[in-house]
Amino acid sequence: MPEYTGQMVEFQTNGVTASGYLARPQDDERHPAVVVLQEWWGLNDHIKAVADRFAAAGFVALAPDLYGGRATTEPDEARKLAMALDMQRAVKDMVGAVNYLCGLSNTTKIGVVGFCMGGSLALVLAAHTPRIGAAVSFYGGRPLEEADARQIDAPVLAFYGGRDQGIPPERIEHNRELWTRHTIQHEIVVYPEAEHAFFNDTRPGIFDPVAAADAWQRMLAFFRTHLQAA
């Protein structure tokens, strides 16, 4: 397991300064890179820890701060932050994160993974830049727009919990039909006993260690397959 470093960094996006948490292996090798997109809580310690796990696994990971420094543990406040998110600015920040990773000397191809709100945004990002080589969505609830679906060339891996009250089976089947219709290479994995946010190990009673471990290994294999250097 390679050693890694983690730190906050700033990057430019259309003339505006954005920030994010960058984790990277401490070596001189070239590595695949991943943009890590937050849940509705904001860029918190859990998302930073996910970026660290990627770095420990041999990836360069950047988690952009889409709320501009704000984060919360209260659901009502998280809902307000998510509803107030400027989607155009969020897309610019996410694309800026991709461009920042592309500009590093030790990165190869770029992927994206998002959780909850970020799970939906991961697919939006894949639609807005051809630099995304693979996209992973964890329980992204917002349906993808037809116009965005038409723009996605990257393969998609999507994880859902069978007990997620916010994403019923019909929504999952809608996604499957939409992605099939637009010839998006995709795989959908549903863990029958898992809740929404089953990957978040800071949520006692919701975190599902078995499903989370399986999803992590599937995701690493997916990224390693699609983000290898040409």
C-alpha positions in Angstrom: 0.0 0.0 0.0 1.7 3.2 -1.1 2.1 6.1 1.3 0.1 9.2 0.5 -0.4 12.9 1.4 -3.6 14.9 1.7 -4.1 18.6 1.6 -6.5 21.4 0.6 -5.7 23.0 -2.8 -7.0 25.8 -4.9 -7.7 25.7 -8.6 -9.1 28.0 -11.2 -12.4 27.4 -12.9 -13.4 30.0 -15.6 -11.5 32.7 -13.8 -13.0 31.9 -10.3 -11.0 30.2 -7.6 -12.4 27.0 -6.2 -10.9 24.6 -3.6 -10.9 20.9 -2.8 -9.1 18.2 -0.9 -6.3 16.5 -2.8 -4.9 13.1 -1.8 -2.1 11.5 -3.8 0.5 8.7 -3.5 4.0 9.7 -2.5 5.9 8.4 -5.4 7.1 9.4 -8.8 4.8 7.0 -10.7 1.9 8.0 -12.9 -1.5 7.1 -11.5 -5.2 7.2 -12.6 -7.1 10.0 -11.0 -10.6 10.3 -9.5 -12.9 13.3 -8.7 -14.7 12.5 -5.5 -18.1 14.3 -5.2 -19.7 15.0 -1.8 -23.0 14.0 -0.2 -25.4 16.8 0.7 -23.5 17.3 4.0 -20.6 19.0 2.2 -16.9 18.4 2.0 -16.6 16.7 5.4 -14.1 14.3 7.0 -15.9 11.3 5.5 -15.4 12.4 1.9 -11.8 13.4 2.7 -11.3 9.9 4.1 -12.7 8.4 0.8 -10.1 10.4 -1.1 -7.4 9.2 1.2 -8.5 5.6 0.6 -8.2 6.1 -3.1 -4.7 7.5 -2.7 -3.7 4.5 -0.5 -5.0 2.3 -3.4 -2.8 4.1 -6.0 -5.1 6.8 -7.3 -4.8 10.6 -7.2 -8.1 11.9 -5.8 -9.6 15.4 -5.7 -12.8 16.2 -3.8 -14.0 19.7 -4.8 -15.7 21.8 -2.2 -19.0 22.5 -3.9 -20.4 24.4 -0.9 -17.6 26.9 -0.7 -16.4 25.9 2.8 -19.8 25.1 4.3 -20.6 21.7 5.8 -23.2 20.4 8.3 -24.4 17.3 10.2 -28.0 18.5 10.4 -30.4 17.1 7.7 -32.5 20.3 7.5 -29.4 22.4 6.9 -28.0 19.9 4.4 -31.3 20.1 2.5 -31.1 23.8 2.4 -27.5 23.7 1.2 -28.3 21.2 -1.5 -31.3 23.1 -2.7 -29.3 26.3 -2.9 -26.5 24.8 -4.9 -26.0 26.7 -8.1 -25.8 24.0 -10.7 -24.0 26.0 -13.3 -21.3 26.9 -10.7 -21.2 23.3 -9.5 -20.5 22.1 -13.1 -17.8 24.7 -13.5 -16.2 23.6 -10.2 -16.3 19.9 -11.1 -14.9 20.5 -14.6 -12.2 22.7 -13.0 -11.3 19.8 -10.7 -11.0 17.5 -13.8 -8.8 20.1 -15.5 -6.6 20.5 -12.4 -6.1 16.7 -12.3 -5.3 16.6 -16.0 -2.7 19.3 -15.4 -0.7 17.3 -12.8 2.4 15.6 -14.1 1.6 12.2 -12.5 -2.0 11.5 -13.6 -3.2 9.3 -16.5 -7.0 9.1 -17.2 -9.7 10.7 -15.0 -12.8 9.1 -13.4 -15.5 10.4 -11.1 -17.4 9.0 -8.2 -20.1 10.6 -6.2 -22.3 9.8 -3.2 -26.0 10.7 -2.8 -26.2 14.2 -4.3 -22.7 13.6 -5.6 -23.9 10.4 -7.2 -26.2 12.4 -9.4 -23.6 15.0 -10.1 -21.1 12.4 -11.2 -23.3 11.6 -14.2 -23.8 15.3 -14.9 -20.0 15.8 -14.9 -19.6 12.9 -17.3 -22.0 14.6 -19.6 -20.1 17.9 -19.5 -16.5 16.9 -20.2 -15.1 14.2 -22.5 -12.2 13.9 -20.1 -14.1 11.6 -17.8 -13.1 8.0 -18.6 -15.4 6.2 -16.2 -18.2 7.3 -13.8 -19.4 5.7 -10.6 -22.7 6.7 -8.9 -23.6 5.7 -5.3 -27.3 6.1 -4.7 -27.7 9.1 -6.9 -31.4 10.0 -6.7 -31.9 12.8 -9.2 -33.0 11.5 -12.6 -30.5 12.4 -15.4 -31.8 14.8 -18.1 -32.2 13.4 -21.6 -29.9 16.1 -22.9 -27.2 15.0 -20.5 -27.7 11.3 -21.2 -27.0 11.9 -24.9 -23.6 13.4 -24.0 -22.2 10.6 -21.9 -19.5 8.5 -23.5 -18.0 7.1 -20.3 -19.0 3.7 -18.9 -21.2 4.0 -15.7 -21.2 1.8 -12.6 -24.2 2.5 -10.3 -24.8 1.2 -6.7 -28.2 1.3 -4.9 -29.6 0.0 -1.7 -32.7 -2.2 -1.9 -34.1 -0.5 1.2 -33.5 3.1 0.1 -36.8 4.8 0.6 -35.8 7.7 -1.6 -34.9 5.7 -4.7 -37.6 3.2 -5.4 -37.1 0.2 -7.8 -39.0 2.2 -10.5 -36.4 4.9 -10.4 -33.6 2.4 -10.9 -35.4 0.8 -13.8 -35.9 4.2 -15.3 -32.2 4.8 -15.2 -31.5 1.4 -16.7 -33.9 2.1 -19.6 -32.5 5.6 -20.1 -28.9 4.5 -20.2 -29.7 1.6 -22.5 -31.6 3.9 -24.9 -28.7 6.2 -25.1 -26.2 3.3 -25.5 -24.3 4.1 -22.3 -22.3 1.2 -21.2 -23.5 0.5 -17.6 -23.7 -1.9 -14.8 -26.3 -1.5 -11.9 -25.7 -3.2 -8.6 -28.5 -3.3 -6.0 -27.7 -4.6 -2.4 -31.2 -5.8 -1.3 -30.7 -5.2 2.4 -28.8 -1.9 2.2 -30.1 1.5 3.1 -29.4 4.9 1.5 -25.9 6.0 2.3 -24.8 2.4 3.0 -21.2 3.3 2.1 -20.9 6.0 4.8 -19.0 4.5 7.7 -19.8 7.5 9.9 -23.6 6.7 9.9 -24.2 4.0 12.6 -27.3 1.9 11.8 -27.1 2.8 8.1 -23.5 1.8 7.2 -23.5 -1.7 5.7 -19.9 -3.0 6.0 -20.5 -6.0 3.7 -22.2 -4.0 0.9 -19.6 -1.2 1.3 -16.7 -3.5 1.1 -18.1 -5.2 -2.0 -18.9 -1.9 -3.7 -15.4 -0.6 -3.0 -13.7 -3.6 -4.6 -16.0 -3.4 -7.6 -15.3 0.3 -8.0 -11.6 -0.1 -7.8 -11.7 -2.9 -10.4 -13.9 -0.7 -12.7 -11.6 2.3 -12.4 -8.5 0.2 -13.0 -10.0 -1.3 -16.1 -11.1 2.0 -17.7 -8.5 4.4 -16.4 -5.3 2.6 -17.4 -2.8 4.7 -19.3 -3.0 4.3 -23.1 
